[in-house]
Amino acid sequence: MPDLKISLITVSFNAESTIERCIQSVLAQSFKNVEYIIIDGSSTDNTLQIIHKYQQDIQILISEPDKGIYDAMNKGIKMASGDVIGILNADDIFAYDGVLSDIALLFNKQKCDIVSADLNYVDQQGKVIRKWKSGEYEQGMFNWGWMPPHPTFYCKKELFQQFGFYSLEYGTAGDYELMLRFMHNTPINACYLNKIIINMKTGGISNKSFSNRVKGLLFDLKAMRNNGIKAPVIRLLFKPIRKISQYF
């Protein structure tokens, strides 16, 4: 696939404080066969004004109400024309300018269906406070609480056509459920890029309160049960345990 094309989707809503750095990190990439798609949820702040400054470098821009982040992602995926789909959140940035080049090279060289990598969690000042190093994937690892960082998850578009899009039934675990569906019971070629490729802002909605964390765990449990995880109630405990190493 020498002319591999990556469709990169950013979902935004009232992201005026972060969207410009996100867009700039995309435009700084050395890999240029990129279709950049921004799906905005009818922002009411200055997000759209900032996006319009870069409109000549954005292939698809839509601003309209949606049913949440995964609905917006699905809109972008359905409009994408690339061979590979990736997501860059509006408050995240690429860690270096060659990220998409490295991803494309791995897809071509190892005939990957999926590529994932590592990321840094950063605070509002950009200081690294956690590192998520996922490592190589082996079949069955989801049974032990493993999952790749979703912002580093790139896959062939045909997988969405084969296995479906993000489900809106799993709340904040919509990305986890999709990765389970694509990888856990499927003989796909999942490749690992041993690099930190994303600087991700902390403070996601699932961690904003204790009740949100409980809801998130329940959505995780539902995703596990519906995707063949063994003894899901017990296995659910492994996910937070795995996170401890991210602080060291």
C-alpha positions in Angstrom: 0.0 0.0 0.0 2.7 2.5 -1.1 0.2 5.4 -1.5 -1.6 4.7 1.9 -3.9 7.5 2.9 -4.7 8.3 6.5 -8.0 9.9 7.4 -7.5 11.8 10.7 -10.6 12.8 12.6 -10.9 15.5 15.3 -14.1 15.9 17.3 -14.6 19.2 18.9 -17.1 21.0 21.2 -16.3 24.3 22.9 -12.6 23.6 22.6 -11.3 27.1 22.0 -8.5 26.7 24.5 -7.0 23.6 22.9 -8.2 23.3 19.3 -5.5 25.5 17.7 -2.6 23.5 19.1 -4.3 20.3 18.0 -4.7 21.6 14.4 -1.2 22.9 14.3 0.3 19.6 15.4 -1.6 18.0 12.5 -0.3 20.5 10.0 3.2 20.1 11.2 3.3 16.4 10.3 5.9 15.3 7.7 3.4 12.8 6.3 1.2 14.7 3.8 -1.2 12.1 2.4 -3.7 13.0 5.1 -7.4 13.7 4.9 -8.1 15.9 7.9 -11.7 15.9 9.1 -13.2 18.0 11.9 -16.6 17.2 13.3 -17.8 20.0 15.6 -20.9 19.6 17.8 -22.2 23.2 17.2 -19.7 24.9 19.5 -20.9 28.1 21.1 -17.5 29.6 22.0 -14.7 30.6 19.6 -13.9 27.1 18.4 -15.3 27.5 14.9 -13.6 30.9 14.4 -10.3 29.3 15.2 -10.9 26.3 13.0 -11.9 28.6 10.1 -8.4 30.1 10.2 -7.1 26.7 8.9 -10.0 25.8 6.7 -7.7 25.5 3.6 -5.9 22.6 5.2 -9.1 20.8 6.4 -10.7 18.6 3.9 -14.0 18.1 5.7 -15.6 20.4 8.3 -19.0 19.9 9.8 -20.6 21.7 12.7 -24.0 20.4 13.8 -25.6 18.9 16.9 -24.7 15.3 17.7 -25.4 12.5 20.2 -22.0 12.7 21.8 -18.4 12.1 21.0 -18.8 8.6 19.5 -21.7 9.7 17.3 -19.4 12.5 16.0 -16.6 10.0 15.4 -18.9 7.8 13.4 -19.9 10.7 11.2 -16.3 11.4 10.4 -15.5 7.7 9.7 -18.4 7.4 7.4 -17.2 10.4 5.3 -13.6 9.3 5.4 -11.9 8.2 2.1 -8.6 7.1 3.6 -7.2 3.5 3.9 -6.6 4.0 7.6 -8.6 5.9 10.2 -7.2 7.7 13.3 -8.6 10.0 15.9 -6.9 13.0 17.4 -8.9 14.5 20.3 -9.4 18.3 20.3 -7.3 18.7 23.5 -4.5 16.3 22.4 -1.5 16.9 20.2 1.0 14.7 18.4 4.2 14.2 20.3 6.5 14.8 17.3 6.3 15.7 13.6 6.9 12.2 12.3 4.1 10.4 14.0 1.9 9.7 10.9 5.0 8.8 8.8 5.9 6.2 11.4 2.3 4.8 11.5 2.1 4.7 7.7 5.5 2.9 7.5 4.4 0.3 9.9 1.1 -0.4 8.1 3.0 -0.8 4.9 6.0 -2.8 6.2 4.2 -5.2 8.4 0.8 -5.4 6.6 -1.0 -4.3 9.8 -4.7 -4.2 10.3 -4.3 -2.1 13.5 -1.4 0.0 14.9 -1.3 1.3 18.4 1.5 3.0 20.4 2.1 4.8 23.7 1.1 8.2 25.1 1.9 10.8 27.8 -0.8 12.2 30.1 0.0 15.9 30.5 -1.5 18.6 32.8 -2.7 22.0 31.8 0.9 23.3 31.7 2.1 20.4 29.5 4.0 18.6 32.3 4.0 14.8 31.9 2.3 13.2 34.9 1.7 9.7 33.6 3.0 7.5 30.8 0.9 4.8 29.2 3.1 2.2 27.7 0.9 -0.5 26.2 3.5 -2.9 24.7 3.0 -5.6 22.1 -0.5 -7.2 21.8 -1.0 -10.9 22.1 -4.3 -12.6 21.7 -6.1 -13.0 25.0 -4.5 -10.0 26.7 -7.9 -8.2 27.0 -8.8 -10.9 29.5 -6.1 -9.5 31.8 -7.2 -5.9 31.7 -5.0 -4.8 28.8 -6.1 -2.3 26.3 -4.2 0.1 23.9 -4.5 3.9 24.5 -7.4 4.9 22.2 -5.8 8.1 21.0 -3.0 6.0 19.5 -5.4 3.5 17.8 -5.2 3.5 14.0 -7.0 0.9 11.9 -7.9 0.1 8.4 -11.2 1.6 7.4 -12.5 -1.8 6.2 -12.6 -3.0 9.8 -15.4 -0.5 10.5 -17.2 -1.9 7.5 -16.7 -5.4 8.7 -17.3 -5.1 12.4 -19.3 -1.9 12.8 -18.8 1.6 14.2 -18.6 3.0 17.7 -21.7 2.0 19.7 -23.6 4.6 21.6 -24.7 2.0 24.2 -21.5 2.0 26.3 -21.1 5.6 27.5 -17.5 6.5 28.1 -16.4 2.9 27.3 -17.4 3.2 23.7 -13.8 3.2 22.5 -12.9 0.3 24.8 -15.9 -1.7 23.4 -14.9 -1.1 19.8 -11.3 -2.2 20.4 -12.6 -5.3 22.1 -14.9 -6.0 19.2 -12.1 -5.5 16.6 -9.3 -7.3 18.4 -10.4 -9.8 21.2 -12.1 -12.4 19.2 -10.7 -11.6 15.8 -7.5 -12.9 14.1 -6.3 -9.5 13.0 -2.7 -8.3 12.7 -2.3 -5.8 15.4 1.1 -4.0 15.4 2.8 -2.0 18.1 4.8 1.2 17.5 7.2 1.5 20.4 7.1 5.3 20.6 5.1 7.9 22.6 3.0 9.5 19.8 0.4 11.6 21.7 0.4 14.1 24.5 -3.0 13.7 26.1 -4.6 16.2 28.4 -5.8 14.8 31.7 -9.3 15.4 33.0 -11.6 13.3 30.8 -15.3 13.1 31.6 -15.1 9.6 33.0 -12.7 10.8 35.8 -14.4 14.0 36.8 -16.3 12.5 39.7 -16.6 9.3 41.8 -20.0 8.6 40.2 -18.6 9.0 36.7 -15.9 6.5 37.6 -18.5 4.0 38.8 -20.5 4.5 35.7 -17.4 4.0 33.6 -16.6 0.7 35.3 -20.2 -0.5 34.7 -19.9 0.4 31.0 -16.6 -1.5 30.9 -18.3 -4.5 32.5 -21.0 -4.4 29.9 -18.5 -4.2 27.1 -16.6 -7.2 28.6 -19.7 -9.3 28.9 -20.8 -8.6 25.4 -17.4 -9.3 23.8 -16.5 -12.6 25.4 -14.2 -11.6 28.3 -13.8 -14.5 30.7 -15.1 -13.9 34.2 -15.7 -10.2 33.5 -16.5 -9.1 37.1 -13.1 -10.5 38.2 -11.2 -9.3 35.1 -12.6 -5.8 35.6 -10.3 -5.4 38.6 -7.3 -5.9 36.4 -7.9 -2.7 34.4 -7.2 -0.2 37.3 -4.4 -2.3 38.6 -2.6 -2.1 35.3 -2.7 1.7 35.5 -0.5 1.8 38.6 2.6 1.3 36.5 1.8 4.5 34.5 2.8 6.6 37.5 6.4 5.2 37.7 
